[in-house]
Amino acid sequence: MLDNILLNKINQLSSTQLKELQNYIGKKIPPAVVYYQKPIRCGCKKCKEGGKGHGNYWYAYFSYKGKTQCVYVGKEKREIDPLKEMKKKKSNIRR
C-alpha cells in the first residue's frame, strides 16, 4: 500500500510529470497479455478459394503506448514477455 507522503507527492505532479512517471513505471512492469488462438489464411490456393485456413496459432495481444499490439506466439501456447518479443519482431523486420 502506498503511504500518504508518496500519494501527496504524486498528487502535486503536473500532467507532463505524470506522463513521465507512467512511462517510467511502464518500463518496469510488463503489460498485461491476453492469449488468443486463431486460424491464419495465407496466399495458397486453398485459402484464396475460401478455405478455413491453417492453424490454429497462438497470438499475444497487449496494450502498449495506447495501442493494441499483437505478437505471434506459435503453435504451442507459452508465456512471453511481450516487449521483448516486440523488439525481436522489429529487429527481424530491419534485416
C-alpha positions in Angstrom: 0.0 0.0 0.0 1.3 3.4 -0.9 2.0 5.7 2.0 0.4 9.2 2.3 3.7 11.1 1.7 4.1 9.4 -1.7 0.5 9.9 -2.6 0.7 13.6 -1.7 3.8 14.0 -3.9 2.1 12.2 -6.8 -0.9 14.5 -6.4 1.3 17.5 -6.8 2.8 16.4 -10.2 1.8 18.2 -13.4 0.2 16.2 -16.2 3.5 16.2 -18.0 5.3 14.8 -15.0 2.5 12.2 -14.5 3.0 11.0 -18.1 6.8 10.7 -17.5 6.1 8.7 -14.3 3.6 6.5 -16.2 6.2 5.8 -18.9 8.8 5.0 -16.3 6.5 2.6 -14.5 5.5 1.1 -17.8 9.2 0.2 -18.5 9.4 -1.5 -15.1 6.2 -3.6 -15.3 5.4 -5.5 -18.5 1.9 -5.0 -19.9 -0.9 -7.5 -19.2 -1.2 -10.1 -22.0 -4.3 -11.8 -23.4 -3.6 -15.0 -25.4 -5.9 -15.8 -28.3 -5.9 -18.7 -30.8 -6.9 -18.2 -34.4 -6.5 -19.8 -37.9 -4.4 -18.0 -40.4 -5.2 -17.5 -44.1 -2.1 -17.4 -46.4 -1.8 -16.9 -50.1 -2.2 -20.5 -51.1 -4.9 -21.7 -53.5 -7.0 -23.3 -50.8 -7.0 -20.1 -48.6 -7.7 -17.9 -51.6 -10.8 -20.0 -52.5 -12.4 -19.5 -49.1 -10.8 -22.4 -47.1 -10.8 -22.3 -43.4 -7.0 -21.5 -43.2 -4.2 -23.0 -41.4 -3.7 -23.4 -37.6 -4.9 -22.6 -35.0 -1.9 -20.5 -33.9 -1.4 -18.6 -30.7 -1.1 -14.8 -30.6 -0.5 -12.5 -27.6 -2.4 -9.2 -27.5 -1.5 -6.4 -25.2 -1.7 -2.6 -25.0 1.5 -0.6 -25.4 1.7 3.2 -25.7 -2.0 3.4 -26.1 -2.3 1.0 -29.0 -3.2 -2.7 -29.1 -0.3 -4.8 -30.2 -0.2 -8.4 -31.5 2.7 -10.8 -31.3 2.8 -14.3 -32.8 3.5 -16.9 -30.1 3.4 -20.2 -32.2 1.5 -23.5 -32.4 2.0 -24.1 -28.7 1.0 -21.6 -26.1 3.8 -20.3 -24.0 4.1 -17.3 -21.6 6.0 -14.4 -23.2 7.4 -11.0 -22.3 5.5 -9.0 -24.9 8.0 -6.1 -25.0 11.0 -8.5 -25.7 9.0 -10.3 -28.4 8.1 -7.0 -30.0 11.7 -5.9 -30.0 12.7 -9.2 -31.7 9.9 -8.7 -34.3 11.2 -5.2 -35.1 14.8 -6.3 -35.4 13.8 -9.1 -37.8 11.9 -6.6 -40.0 15.1 -4.4 -40.3 17.2 -7.2 -41.6 
